Amino acid sequence: MIPTFVVDDVASDRYIARRRLTKNGHFHPIRESADGTEFLERFFATDRPAPDKDTPPELILLDINMPELDGFETIEELKRRRSAADADKQVVALFSSSDNERDQERSQLSGVVEHFFTKPISDAAIEEILETYRARGYL
């Protein structure tokens, strides 16, 4: 099972993502946060269990446009806080209601984002994410 964080300020978008990920059957547990600040607090909580070596990298499905920290600011803070060893323990995917080319380019330049999708997340997008896990030997 792929541990997953869905980070989006819109409850209905989190709901759709959670339903589609759950329906797929490969994603569990699915944790949700309404903004980047809340996500970072939960993600870097000292009492959060560390994944073991056999656990697939965590999927972080992150909205771009959010109050507090937007998706790109959240990514920068994630990069700042995590160790180099932890980088292999995460797969970051951005999703947005906009297909703005600048956002797509910026996500590619982040050095962290592996996927960029428009909302709502589709079954094809989920399959693309699963291909990343298959390529890494986790599925």
C-alpha positions as CSV (number, residue, x, y, z in Angstrom):
1,M,0.0,0.0,0.0
2,I,1.1,3.5,-0.8
3,P,0.9,6.0,2.1
4,T,-0.7,9.2,0.7
5,F,-1.2,12.8,1.7
6,V,-3.8,14.9,-0.2
7,V,-3.2,18.6,0.4
8,D,-5.9,20.9,-0.9
9,D,-7.9,23.8,0.6
10,V,-11.1,22.7,-1.2
11,A,-12.9,19.9,0.7
12,S,-14.7,18.7,-2.4
13,D,-11.4,18.3,-4.3
14,R,-9.9,16.4,-1.4
15,Y,-13.0,14.2,-1.3
16,I,-12.8,13.4,-5.1
17,A,-9.1,12.6,-4.8
18,R,-9.6,10.4,-1.7
19,R,-12.5,8.5,-3.4
20,R,-10.6,7.9,-6.6
21,L,-7.4,6.8,-4.8
22,T,-9.4,4.6,-2.4
23,K,-11.3,3.0,-5.3
24,N,-8.0,2.2,-7.0
25,G,-6.9,0.1,-4.0
26,H,-3.2,0.9,-3.9
27,F,-3.3,3.9,-1.7
28,H,-3.5,3.6,2.1
29,P,-3.6,5.3,4.5
30,I,-4.8,8.5,2.9
31,R,-4.2,11.5,5.1
32,E,-5.6,15.0,4.3
33,S,-4.6,18.5,5.0
34,A,-6.4,21.7,4.1
35,D,-3.2,23.8,3.5
36,G,0.6,23.5,3.2
37,T,1.2,24.7,6.7
38,E,-1.0,22.0,8.2
39,F,0.6,19.4,5.9
40,L,4.1,20.3,6.9
41,E,3.2,20.2,10.6
42,R,1.7,16.7,10.3
43,F,4.4,15.4,7.9
44,F,7.3,16.5,10.1
45,A,5.6,15.6,13.4
46,T,8.0,13.9,15.7
47,D,5.5,11.2,16.7
48,R,4.7,10.3,13.1
49,P,6.0,6.7,12.4
50,A,8.9,6.5,10.0
51,P,8.3,4.3,6.9
52,D,10.3,1.1,6.9
53,K,12.6,0.1,4.0
54,D,9.8,-2.0,2.4
55,T,7.2,0.7,2.5
56,P,6.7,2.5,-0.9
57,P,7.6,6.2,-1.0
58,E,4.8,8.4,0.3
59,L,2.7,10.1,-2.4
60,I,2.2,13.8,-1.7
61,L,-0.7,15.1,-3.9
62,L,-0.5,18.8,-3.6
63,D,-2.7,21.6,-4.8
64,I,-1.0,24.7,-6.1
65,N,-3.4,27.5,-5.1
66,M,-3.9,27.5,-1.4
67,P,-4.0,30.1,1.4
68,E,-1.1,30.3,3.9
69,L,1.5,28.4,1.8
70,D,0.8,27.6,-1.8
71,G,1.9,24.4,-3.4
72,F,5.2,25.8,-4.6
73,E,6.0,27.4,-1.2
74,T,5.1,24.1,0.5
75,I,7.5,22.3,-1.9
76,E,10.3,24.7,-1.0
77,E,9.8,24.2,2.7
78,L,9.6,20.4,2.2
79,K,12.9,20.5,0.4
80,R,14.4,22.6,3.1
81,R,13.3,20.4,6.0
82,R,13.9,16.9,4.6
83,S,17.2,15.1,4.4
84,A,18.7,13.9,1.2
85,A,18.0,10.4,2.2
86,D,14.3,11.2,2.6
87,A,14.0,12.5,-1.0
88,D,13.7,9.0,-2.2
89,K,10.9,8.3,0.2
90,Q,8.4,10.7,-1.5
91,V,6.7,11.1,-4.8
92,V,5.3,14.6,-5.3
93,A,2.5,15.3,-7.7
94,L,0.9,18.8,-8.1
95,F,-2.7,19.2,-9.2
96,S,-4.5,22.3,-10.1
97,S,-7.7,23.6,-11.5
98,S,-5.6,25.5,-14.1
99,D,-3.4,24.0,-16.8
100,N,-1.2,27.2,-16.8
101,E,2.0,26.5,-18.7
102,R,4.1,28.6,-16.2
103,D,2.9,26.4,-13.3
104,Q,3.8,23.3,-15.3
105,E,7.3,24.7,-16.1
106,R,7.8,25.8,-12.5
107,S,6.9,22.3,-11.3
108,Q,9.4,20.7,-13.6
109,L,12.1,23.1,-12.4
110,S,11.4,22.4,-8.7
111,G,13.5,19.3,-8.7
112,V,10.9,17.6,-6.7
113,V,7.6,17.4,-8.6
114,E,7.3,14.2,-10.7
115,H,3.7,14.7,-12.0
116,F,1.4,17.6,-12.8
117,F,-2.3,17.1,-13.2
118,T,-5.4,19.2,-13.7
119,K,-8.3,18.7,-11.3
120,P,-10.2,16.6,-10.7
121,I,-7.7,13.9,-10.6
122,S,-8.5,11.2,-13.1
123,D,-8.1,7.5,-13.2
124,A,-5.5,8.1,-16.0
125,A,-3.5,10.4,-13.7
126,I,-3.6,7.7,-10.9
127,E,-2.4,5.1,-13.4
128,E,0.5,7.5,-14.3
129,I,1.4,7.8,-10.6
130,L,1.3,4.0,-10.3
131,E,3.7,3.7,-13.2
132,T,6.2,5.7,-11.2
133,Y,5.9,3.2,-8.4
134,R,6.2,0.2,-10.8
135,A,9.3,1.8,-12.3
136,R,10.8,1.9,-8.9
137,G,10.0,-1.7,-8.2
138,Y,7.3,-1.2,-5.6
139,L,4.3,-2.7,-7.5
